[in-house]
Amino acid sequence: MLFAISVTYYYSEVTAGDQRSYLHDLSMLADYFTETPGEIPDFYLNNHFEGKGELIYGENERSLNFEKLVLPIYILSFRSIWVTVTIIALLQTLIMTAVWRQQKVPDYMKLVLLSFFIVPGIAFWSSGLLKESIYLVFILILFAGIFVSGKYLSTLIILFSAIICFSIKPYNSILIFLVSLVLFAIVNEKFSNKVIVAIVVFTVLGLLLLPLIDPNFGFSRWGEIIKENQAYYYANACNGENCIPFDSLYPSLHFKNIIIAFFYGLFGPLDLSTHNNFILLASIQKIILIGITFLCGFLVIREKTNKLLLGCLIIYLFLSSVLTALTTVNFGTLMRYSVFYTPVIWGGFFYFSVKYFRQLRAKRSDFNSFAKKEIK
């Protein structure tokens, strides 16, 4: 809740951002539907709204989907942004509590999700009136549905949350769904040939069908999208020090730039000399993350972690960081978008920390019992 208030204050008083645009649209929608509630179904089902041309995100389908989800909360909050973000924070906390109490959820996954609440940089950018905050709510619902008892209830929850997630952040959702499917199969020891075939078929069908839904998913469009996004950021959001230093002598998808994207996608920004306090704080956290990454790598090798799970997570980190960095070269935006894959590393750090703490406590308990026997 503290982070929700902080990020709301940041976008209200310190800098302009998506929040002001969302508030403008939500205010217009609330005025219209308070007077004409009968038009609500048409808006939610067909995107029809008489003043749609006056909305800032009227033609942006993903942002409009986000506003549809927030609108009921905004109206019930008496149009107060502070009450709205507080309710969203409470929803995140309540659903996380429900997931935490599920015994079927693996400890590692619980700790990955917990990082959204205790790692400052991640908690900050997944709070407030941002897509990331609502997206986190439905990601938590998705994981609750995966491990909930009851086959039909579980399927219903998964489908509902998956559709909502895809409507807000389709690219993130595809990767998260795939890694969740693999994780579920590993945890339940159902990684048979049928499951492998199902994952392959799901992936291939996705690659073939998604371009029919949205042309931007087509392989032929990837290079164009990267160029368009980079051109936009370089023209509007880069001042020489707050963007990823790609090598302009090579194409965006050149091996060198892919490695740069992978590094900065995970560990950017890294600028301790900056005058921007947010970039400075983010840089400090990223330096810590580099150390944690090496530590987790050492412990993963030492503990002989499940190779399939490890390979799946590494692929997820690589694809997420590279695609995000190539299309989001500005560090400010990158910090927001990276919150849905860096928790994979933080979760590993917390997992090993808890594991070794328990082992240390058990050794101390054994030593105390031995000492008491010797004294007697």
N, C-alpha and C positions, 0 to 999 in steps of 0.2 A: 504494500500500500504506500509506503514511503517513496519507493521508486516511481510509482504511478503519479504521485503528487509532484515529484521532482521533474519528471519528463514533461508533465503538463505545464509546469511553471517555465521550464526551459523554452518550450515552443510558444508560450504566451508572452513572455517578457524579454527573452534573450535573443531569439532568432525567429525568422519566419520559417514556415514549413507546411507539411501536409495538414497539420492539425487545424489551422485557420481555414483552410479550404473545406475540410470536412465539416467544421462548425457552420460555415456559411450554407452548405448544402443541407445539413441536418435541420437548421433553423427554418429554411424554406419548406422542406418536406413536412416538418412538424406543424407549421402554420397551415399548410394546405390540407393535410389529412385530419387535423383537428376540426376544421370547418366542413370537410367532405369525407368522412370516414368510409363512405360507400365505395370510394375509388381505390382503397387500399389493396384489395385483391388484384385489381388490374395492374397496379404498379408492381407488385411482387411477382406476378405471373408473366406479365408482358412488358415490363419496364415502361409502361405508359404513364406519363405525367405531363400535365398541361404546360407547366413551366420548366420542362426538361432542358430547354435551350439556355435557361438562366443558371442552371447548375454548373458548377465548375467541373465536376466529374460526370456530367450527364452522358457523355459519349465514351467514358472509360468504364468498361463492363466490370472489371475486377474491383475498382474503387466503389462503383455503384453497388455491387454486391456487399461490400463491406459496410456501406452506409445503411443498406437494408437491415443488416444484422444489428447495428448499433441503434437505429432509429427507435425501436420500442423502449430500449433502456434510457435513451435520451429524453423521450416524452415522459416516462415514469419518474425520471430524475428532476422533473420540473424544469427541463432544459438547462440544467446546471452541468457544466463540463466536469466540475469537481466531484459531484455526486456520481456522474456517469463513470468516470475512471475508477472511482472507489468501488462501485458495483462490479465492474469488470475484474478488478483486483481480487475482490471477494469470491467471484466465480472461479477464478484461477486457483485460489487457495482451497476452496471447498472441493473442487474436482481433484486437485492434487492430493488432498487428504484421503479421498475415496480410493485413488489409485494406490497410494502408499499402504493402505490397509489391506489391499488385495494380496493374499499370500502367494497367488500364482505368478504375480509380476516378478521377474528376476531382480535381484538386488542391484545389479549393474544398471538396468533400465530405470529403476527408481532413482538412482543417484544421478543419472543423466538428466532426468526431469527435474530433480531437486536443484540442479545447477541454475535453472531458470529463476530460482528464488533467492539464491545465496551468493552467486557470483555477480558482483556489482555491474560490470559492463553488460552482462547478458540480461540481468533483471531489469536494468534501466531501459534498454531498447526493446524489451518485450512487454512494456507497461504503457499506460496512458492511452490516448485516443489515436492509436496507430493500428495498421493492419496486423502487425506482429502480435499485438496483445489479444485480439479476437482469434487470430489463427492459433495461438497457444491454447486458448480455451478448447477449441475443437480437436487439436492434436491430443490434448489430455483426455477428452471424451473418447477419441479413437482408441487410445491405449486401454482405457477403462473397458471399452467394449470388447477388445481382443481377449481379455482375461476374465470377463464377467461370466457368471454361471448362467446357463440357459442358451441353447443353440440359436433359437429364433430371436431372442432378445439381443444376443450378441451380434447376430447378423444385421439386425435392424439398426443398432447403434453404430456399427462400423460403416454401413452404407450411408447413413445420414451424415455422420461426421466427415466421411471421405468426400462426399459431394460438396459439402460446405468448404472444406479445406481446398479442394481443387478449384472451386469458383473464386477463391481469393488469391491463392498462390499455386498455380498449376505445376510449375517447374519443381519447386520444393516438394510438393506433394507426391509427385511420381517417384522421386528418389526415396522419400521417407516411407512410402507404401511398400516399395520393393525391399528395403532393408528391414522393415517390420515383419514382412512375410518370412524372410530368411531367419530372422531372430526367433519368431514364433515356432518355426519348424525345428530349429536347433534346440530350443528350450524344452519342447514337448517330445524330443527324440523321434520326430516323424519325418526325418529327412531321407525319405525313400526315393527311389527312381521316379515314382509318380509325382512327388513334390517338386523334384528338380525339373521334370518335364513341364509341370504347371507353371513354374517360375519363368522358364524359357518361353513358353507359349504366351504367357501374360506380357512379357517384355516385348516379344516380336509383334504381337497384336497391337500393343500400345504404340510402338514405333510406326506401324502401318496405318492405324485408325486415327491417331491424334492429329496428324496433318489434315485430315478431312474435317475435323472439328475446328481446328485453328491452324491456318497455313504457317504460322510462326513455328510450329513444331516440326516442320519439314526440314530434313538435312540441308536442302538447298538454300534455306533461309537463314541458317545459323550464321554464316559468314556475314551476310547483309545486316542481320540484327546486331551483331557485335560491332560492326563499323558504324551503324546508325547511333547506337548507344554511346560509344566512345566519342563520336563527333559531338553529340549533345553535351556530354560532360565536359569535354575539353573546351567547348565554346561557352558554357554557362556556369560550370562549377569547379574549375581548376584555376589556381593562381600560381602554379609552379611548385607548390610544396604540399598540397593536400590531395594529390592524385598518385596512383601507382606509376612508377617510372618504367613504362614499357619501352622497348627499343623500337623507335619509329623506323629504323632502317630495314626492319623485317616485318612480314605480314603478322597480323594478330594471332593466327593459328600456327605460327612458326614455333619449333621446339623451344627456343630460347624464351619467347614470350609466354609459352604455356608454363614453363618452370617458374618464371617471374609471377605469373598469375597464381600458381599453386602456393608459392611462399607467402605472397602478400594477402591472398585470400584467407589463409590461416592466421598469419602473424602480422598483418598490416593493421594500423600504421606503426611505424617504428621511428619516431622522431622526438628525441628528448630535448631538442633545441627549439621546438616550436613555441610560439606565443599563445597558441590556442590551448586553453586548459583542458578541453575535452580530448583533443588529440594527444596531449601530454599524458593524461590519466589512462587513455586507451593504450598508449605506447608502453607504459609501465606494466599494465596488465598483460599485454602481448609478450613482453620480455619474460614475465613469469610463466606464461603459457608455453614459451619455447622450452624453458627448463622443465616444466611438467611433462611436455611431450617426450623429451629425451629420457626422463625418469620412467615414464610409462612404457616406453619402448624397451628399456632394460628389464623392467619387471615382467613384461609380457613374454620376453624370451626366457627369463628365469623360471617363470611359472608354467611355461609350456601351455599357453592359452590355446583354446580351440582354434585351429588354423582356418577353418571355414568362416567362423564368426569374425576372426581378425581380418581375413582377406576381404570380407564383405564390408566391414567398417572402413578399411583403408580405401577401397574403391569409392565408397560413399563420400569420404572426406575429400578425395582427389577430385571427383566429378563436381561436387558441390562448390569447393573452393575455386577451382579453375573457371567454371561457368559463371559463378558470381563475380569473380574479379574481372574477367574479360568483358562483362557487360555492365559492371559498376565500378568504374575506375576512381571515383571520388571516395576518399576515406570516410567521410561523414556518413554517406549512404551505405558504404561497405560494412561499417560497424553495426548498422541495423540488420542488414541482410545476413550477416555471418552468425547471428545468434542461433540459427537452426542447424548448425553443424559443428561448431566449436564445443558445444556441450558433450559431444562424443569423447573428447579428450579429457575434459573436466570430470566427466562421469568415471572414466578409468582411474583418474587420480584419486577421487573420493573412494572408489571401490577398493583399491589397494591400501589406502590409508586406513579404512575401517577394518580390512582383513588383518593387517599387521598390528593394529591396535588391539584387536581381539586376541590375537596370538600372544602379544606381550602381556596382556592382562591375565590370560590363562597361565602363562609361565610364572607370573608373580603369585598367582593363587596357589599353584603347585608348590612354589618355594615356601610360601607362608605355611602351608599345611605340613610340609616336611620339617620346617623349623619348629613348629609347635610340638611335633612328635618327638624331636630330638631333645627339646627342653624337658618334656615329661619323662 
